[in-house]
């Protein structure tokens, strides 16, 4: 899939989470701020599968990396 097709809504769907705009805003409000120095993929609210996906995509600087970075910024 092309990187430009990855949206925050697509990321939440990929993670198996409710993916409409209101659900995303509620998720961010409920989980921010991440603690200082906590990598996004190490946050305690992810399942093991979600954590593995986020970690792999960031480390590989893969297609999803930019939208994951955006989520990280919004949770900071």
Number of C-alpha atoms within 10 A of each C-alpha: 7 7 12 10 10 17 15 19 17 16 17 19 13 14 17 11 15 14 18 13 12 10 14 17 12 10 16 16 12 10 14 13 13 17 11 7 7 11 11 22 21 15 13 12 11 14 12 11 11 15 17 13 15 20 18 14 16 18 9 10 11 11 16 24 19 18 19 22 14 13 17 17 13 15 17 15
